[in-house]
Amino acid sequence: MSSCCGPSRGSGPLGGHASAVERQVLRRLASAASTELALVGLAGGRFRMGSEDPLAYPDDGEGPVRWVEVAPFAISATAVTVAEFAAFVLETGYRTEAEVHGNSLVFSGLLSEHTRKSSPSVAATPWWHQVTGASWFNPAGPDSDDLLEPNHPVTHVSHQDAVAYADWVGARLPEEPEWEFAARGGLDQQPYPWGGIREPDGKPRMNTFQGDFPHRPCGPVGPQAVDAHSPNGYGLHNMTGNVWEWTTGNFAPGDHRPVMRGGSYLCHESYCRRYRTSARSTATADTSLGHTGFRLALSTE
């Protein structure tokens, strides 16, 4: 796997083999991107990080609860969008790791019958399929760019892809304590960005799997707009649900895999109750997935 984090030019969707239609789609997407880096400034401070929730997963390392000091920083109100990533690719010709390696993992419920049957599933989690040609630009495989929505979070980006984008805009990924501080929105030891009850008004406040996971959803499955739900107390949208978000830092002592936070549209209480402010997961830095994106941060001291 490549360890290079910088843009490679001339090899992305605008490379020599791109079709006129692909170039047109890329320009359309990029035209919807904001021209300014909009971040929310937070004063930082001490907070109680982690959880000792008995329903948490012991191997995830959420606990023990401990006091952590966070310096002032700024964080983006939403995850990076498809439009914003398209602008990056349009200017640099960057090629993601999924594009380099020729495949990425896609949830079976998003695939056409043909693609599902022709793509191998993952033995331990058979609802994931390794799809040839899946990437941020084709999220469910070849000819799926019609699924691209400019205001949806970009997915199928590895940690290294996220770092490359952050470098391009002059920002960085959030440190894990910063991410959790921001996700809590000023609340102490609450499992959700809005408080202690997952659906206080009987309606979803985040994008997670609804129905019987994984094969019987009772509604649409997949990413939603980055601002689809009300923000938390700091004005930040979708800190839980929708897509996992890459952060910096190691998952555990001796385990140098980066940390993902926030859960995704595939989280469900029967399988993955990681749609909480303290929940964490990990993957290798070169992994790309159909439910993983990122947001940006900056130090302000």
matplotlib code that plots the C-alpha trace (Angstrom):
import matplotlib.pyplot as plt

x = [0.0, 1.2, 2.3, 2.3, -0.2, 0.3, -1.7, -0.8, -1.6, -3.2, -4.4, -7.9, -11.3, -9.8, -6.9, -6.2, -8.8, -11.7, -14.8, -16.4, -19.4, -17.1, -15.4, -18.8, -20.0, -16.9, -17.2, -20.9, -20.1, -17.2, -19.3, -21.4, -18.4, -17.9, -15.0, -14.2, -13.1, -15.8, -14.9, -16.5, -14.1, -14.2, -12.5, -11.5, -11.1, -11.3, -14.0, -14.7, -13.7, -14.8, -17.5, -18.1, -21.5, -22.1, -23.4, -20.2, -17.7, -14.7, -12.2, -12.9, -11.2, -13.9, -13.1, -12.1, -13.8, -10.9, -10.4, -8.8, -7.6, -8.3, -6.6, -8.6, -9.3, -11.7, -13.6, -15.8, -19.6, -20.1, -18.2, -16.3, -18.8, -18.7, -18.6, -15.7, -13.7, -14.6, -13.0, -9.9, -9.7, -10.5, -7.6, -5.0, -5.9, -5.7, -6.3, -7.7, -6.4, -9.6, -9.0, -5.3, -6.2, -9.3, -11.9, -13.6, -16.1, -19.8, -22.9, -24.9, -28.1, -26.7, -25.7, -27.5, -28.4, -25.7, -23.0, -23.9, -23.7, -20.5, -18.7, -17.2, -18.6, -16.5, -16.6, -17.0, -19.4, -21.2, -23.2, -20.0, -18.9, -15.5, -16.6, -14.3, -14.5, -16.1, -14.7, -15.7, -16.8, -18.6, -19.9, -21.7, -19.4, -19.1, -21.9, -23.1, -22.1, -25.8, -25.7, -23.5, -25.1, -23.0, -24.1, -23.5, -20.3, -17.6, -17.0, -14.6, -11.7, -8.9, -7.2, -4.4, -6.8, -8.3, -4.9, -4.1, -7.3, -6.7, -3.2, -4.6, -6.9, -4.4, -6.1, -5.8, -7.9, -9.2, -7.3, -9.4, -10.0, -10.9, -13.4, -15.1, -15.1, -16.8, -19.3, -20.5, -21.5, -20.9, -22.8, -21.1, -21.1, -24.1, -24.2, -25.6, -24.8, -28.2, -28.5, -29.2, -32.2, -31.6, -35.0, -36.5, -39.4, -39.8, -38.0, -34.5, -32.0, -29.2, -28.8, -28.5, -29.9, -33.7, -35.3, -33.8, -30.1, -28.7, -31.3, -34.6, -34.4, -37.6, -36.4, -33.7, -30.1, -27.1, -25.5, -27.7, -26.8, -24.1, -26.5, -29.5, -30.1, -30.1, -26.7, -25.5, -24.8, -21.7, -23.4, -22.0, -24.0, -24.1, -21.3, -23.0, -24.5, -24.3, -20.5, -17.6, -15.0, -11.3, -9.3, -5.6, -4.0, -3.5, -6.3, -4.4, -0.8, 1.1, -1.8, -0.9, -4.2, -6.0, -9.2, -12.7, -15.4, -19.2, -20.7, -22.5, -25.8, -25.1, -24.9, -27.8, -28.3, -28.4, -24.9, -23.0, -24.1, -21.3, -23.6, -22.5, -20.2, -17.7, -17.7, -14.7, -13.5, -10.5, -9.2, -5.8, -4.8, -5.2, -8.7, -11.6, -15.3, -18.7, -19.6, -16.5, -15.6, -14.0, -14.2, -11.5, -9.8, -7.3, -5.3, -6.2, -3.6]
y = [0.0, 3.5, 5.6, 8.9, 11.4, 14.1, 14.6, 12.7, 14.7, 13.6, 10.3, 11.0, 11.2, 14.0, 11.9, 10.9, 8.1, 10.2, 10.4, 13.7, 12.7, 12.1, 15.4, 17.1, 15.4, 16.4, 20.1, 20.1, 18.7, 21.1, 24.1, 23.5, 23.7, 26.6, 28.8, 29.4, 27.2, 27.6, 26.4, 26.8, 28.1, 26.3, 27.6, 24.1, 23.3, 20.2, 17.6, 14.1, 11.9, 8.3, 6.2, 3.2, 2.4, -1.3, -1.7, -0.4, -2.7, -3.5, -3.9, -0.5, 1.3, 3.8, 3.7, 4.6, 8.0, 10.5, 14.3, 15.6, 19.1, 20.4, 23.5, 26.1, 24.8, 25.1, 22.4, 22.3, 22.3, 19.4, 16.6, 17.4, 17.1, 15.4, 18.9, 20.0, 16.8, 17.2, 20.7, 19.2, 16.5, 19.1, 21.3, 18.6, 15.5, 13.6, 9.9, 8.2, 4.9, 3.2, 4.3, 3.2, -0.3, -0.6, -1.5, -0.5, -1.9, -1.2, -2.2, -4.8, -2.9, -0.1, -2.5, -3.5, -7.2, -7.7, -6.0, -7.7, -11.2, -10.4, -8.9, -11.0, -10.5, -10.3, -13.6, -12.1, -9.4, -10.6, -7.4, -5.8, -6.5, -5.7, -3.9, -3.3, 0.3, 1.6, 4.9, 8.4, 9.1, 5.8, 5.0, 1.8, 0.7, 1.6, 3.7, 4.7, 8.4, 9.1, 8.4, 11.4, 14.3, 17.5, 18.1, 14.5, 13.5, 12.2, 8.5, 5.8, 8.0, 6.5, 8.2, 9.1, 10.6, 12.7, 13.9, 14.9, 16.9, 18.6, 19.5, 21.0, 23.4, 24.2, 22.4, 19.0, 16.2, 16.5, 14.9, 12.3, 14.3, 17.4, 15.3, 14.0, 17.4, 18.9, 16.0, 16.4, 20.0, 21.2, 18.4, 16.2, 12.5, 12.3, 9.5, 11.7, 15.2, 16.4, 14.5, 11.1, 9.8, 8.6, 9.7, 12.1, 13.1, 9.7, 10.7, 9.9, 12.7, 11.0, 8.8, 5.2, 1.9, 1.7, -1.7, -5.2, -5.1, -5.8, -7.0, -5.5, -1.7, 0.2, 3.3, 4.5, 3.4, 5.4, 8.8, 11.9, 15.6, 16.7, 19.1, 16.8, 16.9, 19.7, 20.7, 20.2, 22.9, 24.0, 24.2, 21.0, 18.6, 14.9, 14.2, 10.8, 8.7, 9.3, 8.5, 7.5, 10.3, 9.8, 11.4, 11.4, 9.3, 5.6, 3.2, 1.7, 1.5, -0.5, -0.3, 2.4, 2.3, 5.6, 6.1, 6.6, 8.3, 8.9, 5.8, 5.7, 5.0, 1.2, 1.4, -0.5, -1.5, -5.2, -5.1, -1.9, 0.5, 2.9, 5.9, 7.6, 10.5, 8.3, 5.3, 4.6, 2.2, 1.8, 0.6, 0.7, 4.0, 2.8, 1.4, 2.9, 2.2, 3.3, 4.7, 6.6, 10.3, 13.1, 16.7, 19.3, 21.1, 23.8, 24.8, 28.4, 29.1]
z = [0.0, -0.8, 2.2, 0.3, 1.6, -1.0, -4.2, -7.3, -10.4, -13.6, -12.3, -10.8, -12.7, -14.8, -15.9, -19.5, -19.4, -18.0, -20.2, -21.1, -18.9, -15.9, -16.4, -16.6, -13.4, -11.6, -12.6, -11.6, -8.2, -7.6, -8.5, -5.4, -3.1, -0.7, -1.5, 2.2, 5.0, 7.6, 11.0, 14.5, 17.1, 20.5, 23.7, 24.8, 28.5, 30.8, 30.2, 31.2, 28.2, 27.7, 29.0, 31.4, 29.8, 30.5, 26.9, 25.4, 23.8, 26.2, 23.4, 22.0, 24.9, 25.7, 29.4, 32.0, 32.2, 32.7, 32.8, 29.6, 28.8, 25.3, 24.0, 22.0, 18.4, 15.6, 13.9, 10.8, 11.4, 9.0, 7.4, 4.2, 1.3, -2.0, -3.6, -1.6, -2.3, -6.0, -6.0, -4.5, -7.2, -9.9, -8.9, -8.0, -10.0, -6.7, -6.9, -3.8, -2.5, -3.5, -7.1, -6.9, -5.6, -7.8, -5.2, -2.0, 0.5, -0.1, 1.9, 0.1, 0.4, -1.9, -4.7, -7.8, -8.0, -10.7, -8.7, -5.5, -7.1, -8.9, -5.9, -3.2, 0.3, 3.5, 5.4, 8.9, 7.8, 4.7, 4.2, 3.0, -0.6, -2.1, -5.2, -8.2, -9.3, -6.1, -5.0, -3.8, -7.4, -7.9, -4.3, -5.3, -8.1, -11.8, -13.2, -9.8, -9.9, -10.1, -6.3, -5.8, -4.0, -3.6, 0.0, 1.2, 3.0, 0.8, 1.5, 0.3, 1.6, 3.6, 6.4, 4.1, 1.6, 4.4, 5.4, 1.8, 1.6, 4.9, 3.8, 0.6, 2.5, 5.2, 8.0, 9.7, 11.1, 14.6, 17.5, 19.1, 22.4, 20.3, 18.4, 21.5, 23.2, 20.1, 19.8, 23.3, 22.6, 26.1, 27.8, 30.5, 30.1, 27.8, 25.2, 22.5, 21.3, 22.5, 25.8, 27.3, 25.3, 21.8, 20.4, 23.0, 20.7, 19.1, 15.9, 14.8, 15.5, 13.6, 10.6, 11.7, 10.5, 11.0, 10.9, 11.3, 10.6, 8.0, 5.5, 6.5, 6.7, 7.3, 5.4, 3.1, 3.9, 3.0, 3.7, 4.2, 3.8, 6.1, 7.8, 7.7, 11.5, 14.0, 15.3, 18.9, 21.4, 19.6, 16.2, 14.8, 12.7, 12.6, 15.1, 15.6, 12.8, 9.0, 8.5, 10.6, 10.8, 10.8, 13.6, 14.6, 17.3, 17.8, 18.7, 21.5, 22.9, 20.4, 17.9, 15.4, 13.4, 13.4, 15.3, 13.7, 15.7, 15.6, 14.0, 10.7, 8.8, 9.4, 13.2, 14.9, 18.5, 17.6, 16.1, 16.5, 19.2, 18.4, 17.6, 20.9, 21.7, 23.4, 21.0, 18.9, 16.2, 13.9, 10.6, 8.9, 7.4, 3.8, 4.3, 2.4, 3.2, 2.0, 5.4, 6.4, 5.8, 7.9, 9.1, 9.6, 12.5, 13.2, 16.3, 17.3, 20.0]

ax = plt.figure().add_subplot(projection="3d")
ax.plot(x, y, z, "-o")
ax.set_aspect("equal")
plt.show()
